[in-house]
Amino acid sequence: MAPDTQNPAPIAELLRMGDAARRRREWAEAERYYKEALTRAETSLPAPGKPFGRSHIQMAEVLIKLGRLYESHGKTQEAQSCFRQALEIFSQTAGDEYFDLAIARDHVDVPEPAASVHAA
């Protein structure tokens, strides 16, 4: 399933769909979702010269996922490019330790929060 260009999904949703495709071993589909998320992240960045912030971190998280996908397929140069860009962003925003956190988060499947059930 390709990203829907008529009704664009939020970046987080594109990442979830990319992760799901990666788990199903649908590599090309995962790459398409990650690249679409990267494009959306790039267009949401503040104007040049503005301080680094949350939108930059989101872009770096997308770069980590895309880099991990490339790495798993032996596309070392592409992976390293993604990782270098992410590291630069993390260094400018939250420090180098955030880069390690992003790598760790990409290796852990975090379950969706359970819907709360209230008694009537």
C-alpha positions in Angstrom: 0.0 0.0 0.0 1.6 3.3 -1.1 1.2 6.6 0.8 -2.0 8.4 0.0 -1.1 11.7 -1.6 -4.7 12.9 -1.6 -5.1 12.7 2.2 -1.7 13.1 3.7 -1.1 11.2 6.9 0.8 12.7 9.8 4.5 11.9 10.1 4.0 9.6 13.1 1.4 7.6 11.2 3.7 7.2 8.2 6.4 5.9 10.5 4.0 3.4 12.0 3.0 2.2 8.6 6.7 2.0 7.6 7.5 0.0 10.7 4.6 -2.4 10.0 5.8 -2.8 6.4 9.3 -3.5 7.7 8.1 -6.1 10.1 6.2 -7.8 7.2 9.5 -7.7 5.2 8.0 -5.4 2.6 11.1 -3.4 2.2 10.2 -1.2 -0.7 6.9 -0.3 0.9 8.7 0.6 4.2 11.2 2.7 2.3 8.3 4.6 0.6 6.6 5.4 3.9 9.9 6.5 5.5 10.8 8.7 2.5 7.3 10.3 2.6 7.7 10.9 6.3 11.1 12.5 5.6 9.6 14.8 3.0 6.9 15.8 5.4 9.4 16.4 8.2 11.6 18.5 5.9 8.6 20.7 4.9 7.6 21.3 8.5 11.0 22.7 9.5 11.1 26.3 10.6 12.7 28.9 8.4 16.5 28.8 8.0 18.3 30.5 10.9 15.6 29.6 13.4 16.7 27.5 16.4 16.6 23.7 16.2 13.5 22.3 17.8 11.0 19.4 17.9 10.4 19.4 14.1 14.2 18.8 13.7 14.1 15.9 16.2 11.2 14.4 14.3 13.2 14.6 11.1 16.2 12.9 12.8 14.0 10.1 14.0 12.8 9.5 10.5 16.4 9.5 9.3 17.3 6.8 11.9 14.5 4.5 10.7 15.4 5.0 7.1 19.1 4.5 7.9 18.3 1.2 9.8 16.3 0.0 6.8 19.2 0.8 4.5 21.7 -0.8 6.9 19.7 -4.0 7.0 20.0 -4.3 3.2 23.7 -3.6 2.9 23.2 0.0 1.6 26.0 1.2 3.8 26.6 4.6 2.2 22.9 5.5 2.3 22.6 4.3 5.9 25.7 6.3 7.0 24.4 9.4 5.3 21.1 9.1 7.2 22.9 8.5 10.5 25.2 11.4 10.0 22.3 13.8 9.3 20.5 12.5 12.4 23.5 12.8 14.6 24.0 16.4 13.5 20.4 17.2 14.3 20.5 15.5 17.7 23.8 17.2 18.5 22.2 20.6 17.8 19.0 19.9 19.6 19.3 17.6 22.6 22.9 16.5 22.7 24.6 13.3 21.5 22.9 11.1 24.1 19.6 11.6 22.3 21.0 9.9 19.2 21.6 6.7 21.3 18.1 6.9 22.6 16.7 7.1 19.1 18.7 4.1 18.0 17.4 2.1 21.0 13.8 3.2 20.4 14.0 1.9 16.9 15.0 -1.5 18.2 12.1 -1.8 20.7 8.5 -2.4 19.7 6.6 -0.2 22.1 3.0 -1.5 22.5 0.2 0.9 21.7 -1.4 2.2 24.9 -4.5 0.2 25.8 -7.8 2.0 25.6 -9.1 2.9 29.0 -12.4 1.3 29.9 -14.7 3.1 32.2 -17.6 1.5 34.0 -20.9 3.1 33.2 
